Amino acid sequence: MRPKTHEYDTELRIDGELVVLDGVSYRGRTVLREGPDQFAPLERWAKGVAESVGEPVTWRASDRGELAARGTVRPGEGSQNRRAL
Protein backbone atom coordinates (compact mmCIF):
# COMPACT_ATOMS: atom_id res chain seq x y z
CA MET A 1 0.00 0.00 0.00
CA ARG A 2 1.29 3.41 -0.97
CA PRO A 3 1.67 5.98 1.85
CA LYS A 4 -0.69 8.92 1.64
CA THR A 5 0.87 12.29 0.98
CA HIS A 6 -0.29 15.87 1.15
CA GLU A 7 1.11 19.04 -0.40
CA TYR A 8 1.58 22.18 1.71
CA ASP A 9 2.71 25.75 1.20
CA THR A 10 5.81 25.97 3.38
CA GLU A 11 8.16 28.68 4.57
CA LEU A 12 10.87 29.52 7.06
CA ARG A 13 10.90 32.76 9.06
CA ILE A 14 13.26 34.57 11.42
CA ASP A 15 11.70 37.22 13.67
CA GLY A 16 8.56 37.10 11.52
CA GLU A 17 10.46 37.82 8.29
CA LEU A 18 10.75 35.32 5.45
CA VAL A 19 14.24 33.82 5.35
CA VAL A 20 16.22 34.94 2.30
CA LEU A 21 19.83 33.75 2.10
CA ASP A 22 22.09 34.47 -0.85
CA GLY A 23 19.07 35.60 -2.87
CA VAL A 24 17.10 32.39 -2.20
CA SER A 25 13.78 32.78 -0.38
CA TYR A 26 12.85 29.84 1.81
CA ARG A 27 9.25 29.46 0.68
CA GLY A 28 7.64 26.89 -1.58
CA ARG A 29 5.43 23.83 -1.82
CA THR A 30 6.38 20.60 -0.09
CA VAL A 31 4.87 17.13 -0.37
CA LEU A 32 4.85 15.33 2.99
CA ARG A 33 3.84 11.81 3.97
CA GLU A 34 0.89 11.73 6.32
CA GLY A 35 1.55 10.30 9.77
CA PRO A 36 2.83 11.12 13.24
CA ASP A 37 6.17 12.50 11.98
CA GLN A 38 4.62 14.25 9.01
CA PHE A 39 6.27 17.62 9.68
CA ALA A 40 9.68 16.26 10.75
CA PRO A 41 11.24 17.18 7.36
CA LEU A 42 10.26 20.82 7.93
CA GLU A 43 11.76 20.73 11.42
CA ARG A 44 15.03 19.34 10.00
CA TRP A 45 15.01 21.99 7.25
CA ALA A 46 14.52 24.75 9.83
CA LYS A 47 17.17 23.26 12.14
CA GLY A 48 19.75 23.29 9.34
CA VAL A 49 19.02 26.94 8.60
CA ALA A 50 19.02 27.82 12.32
CA GLU A 51 22.46 26.21 12.66
CA SER A 52 23.66 28.11 9.61
CA VAL A 53 22.45 31.55 10.67
CA GLY A 54 22.77 31.11 14.44
CA GLU A 55 19.21 32.24 15.20
CA PRO A 56 15.86 30.56 15.96
CA VAL A 57 13.90 29.70 12.81
CA THR A 58 10.14 29.18 12.59
CA TRP A 59 8.74 26.79 10.00
CA ARG A 60 5.15 26.96 8.78
CA ALA A 61 2.96 24.67 6.69
CA SER A 62 -0.32 25.93 5.26
CA ASP A 63 -3.10 24.19 3.39
CA ARG A 64 -5.37 26.32 1.20
CA GLY A 65 -4.42 29.43 3.14
CA GLU A 66 -5.05 27.86 6.57
CA LEU A 67 -2.17 27.19 8.96
CA ALA A 68 -1.75 23.41 9.25
CA ALA A 69 1.29 23.35 11.55
CA ARG A 70 4.25 25.39 12.71
CA GLY A 71 7.18 25.16 15.05
CA THR A 72 10.34 26.96 16.05
CA VAL A 73 13.79 25.41 16.30
CA ARG A 74 16.86 26.91 17.90
CA PRO A 75 20.47 26.56 16.85
CA GLY A 76 22.75 24.43 18.97
CA GLU A 77 25.44 25.83 21.22
CA GLY A 78 28.41 27.24 19.40
CA SER A 79 26.43 28.40 16.37
CA GLN A 80 27.51 31.81 15.16
CA ASN A 81 25.02 34.46 14.15
CA ARG A 82 25.71 34.78 10.42
CA ARG A 83 23.56 37.88 10.04
CA ALA A 84 25.63 39.70 12.68
CA LEU A 85 28.89 39.11 10.79
Secondary structure per residue as TSV (DSSP state, phi and psi in degrees):
chain	resnum	aa	ss	phi	psi
A	1	M	-	360.0	135.4
A	2	R	-	-79.8	133.7
A	3	P	-	-66.9	144.2
A	4	K	-	-76.2	143.8
A	5	T	E	-127.8	163.9
A	6	H	E	-145.5	143.2
A	7	E	E	-101.5	134.2
A	8	Y	E	-126.6	153.0
A	9	D	E	-81.1	127.7
A	10	T	E	-128.1	154.6
A	11	E	E	-160.6	159.3
A	12	L	E	-117.4	141.4
A	13	R	E	-135.7	147.8
A	14	I	E	-124.5	124.9
A	15	D	T	50.5	39.2
A	16	G	T	81.2	-6.2
A	17	E	E	-100.8	139.2
A	18	L	E	-57.9	134.5
A	19	V	-	-73.1	127.2
A	20	V	E	-132.4	115.1
A	21	L	E	-123.5	127.9
A	22	D	T	52.3	38.7
A	23	G	T	79.9	3.0
A	24	V	E	-104.9	120.8
A	25	S	E	-88.7	137.6
A	26	Y	-	-92.6	70.1
A	27	R	E	-146.2	141.7
A	28	G	E	178.5	-158.7
A	29	R	E	-117.8	137.0
A	30	T	E	-132.6	133.6
A	31	V	E	-95.5	123.8
A	32	L	E	-122.4	144.8
A	33	R	E	-74.8	135.5
A	34	E	-	-71.5	144.9
A	35	G	S	149.2	-177.4
A	36	P	T	-64.5	-29.1
A	37	D	T	-105.6	28.2
A	38	Q	T	-53.7	-39.5
A	39	F	T	-97.8	6.2
A	40	A	H	-56.9	-38.8
A	41	P	H	-60.5	-34.9
A	42	L	H	-70.2	-37.9
A	43	E	H	-63.6	-41.4
A	44	R	H	-65.9	-40.8
A	45	W	H	-59.5	-48.9
A	46	A	H	-64.8	-38.9
A	47	K	H	-63.1	-42.3
A	48	G	H	-60.9	-41.6
A	49	V	H	-70.1	-41.1
A	50	A	H	-59.7	-41.2
A	51	E	H	-65.0	-37.8
A	52	S	H	-69.1	-42.7
A	53	V	H	-95.3	-15.3
A	54	G	T	76.0	24.4
A	55	E	S	-137.7	157.5
A	56	P	-	-62.6	142.0
A	57	V	E	-126.1	133.4
A	58	T	E	-103.1	130.6
A	59	W	E	-105.0	149.7
A	60	R	E	-138.2	142.7
A	61	A	E	-128.3	127.3
A	62	S	E	-122.7	149.5
A	63	D	E	-128.2	114.7
A	64	R	T	53.6	42.2
A	65	G	T	84.2	-7.5
A	66	E	E	-102.5	134.4
A	67	L	E	-63.2	123.1
A	68	A	E	-96.0	-37.1
A	69	A	E	-167.5	157.8
A	70	R	E	-159.3	162.7
A	71	G	E	-165.6	163.8
A	72	T	E	-125.7	134.2
A	73	V	E	-119.2	149.6
A	74	R	-	-112.7	149.5
A	75	P	-	-69.8	155.9
A	76	G	-	-74.9	170.8
A	77	E	T	-61.4	145.5
A	78	G	T	88.5	-5.6
A	79	S	-	-72.1	140.9
A	80	Q	-	-102.3	139.5
A	81	N	-	-73.4	103.4
A	82	R	G	-65.7	-34.2
A	83	R	G	-71.2	-22.0
A	84	A	G	-83.4	-12.6
A	85	L	-	-73.6	360.0
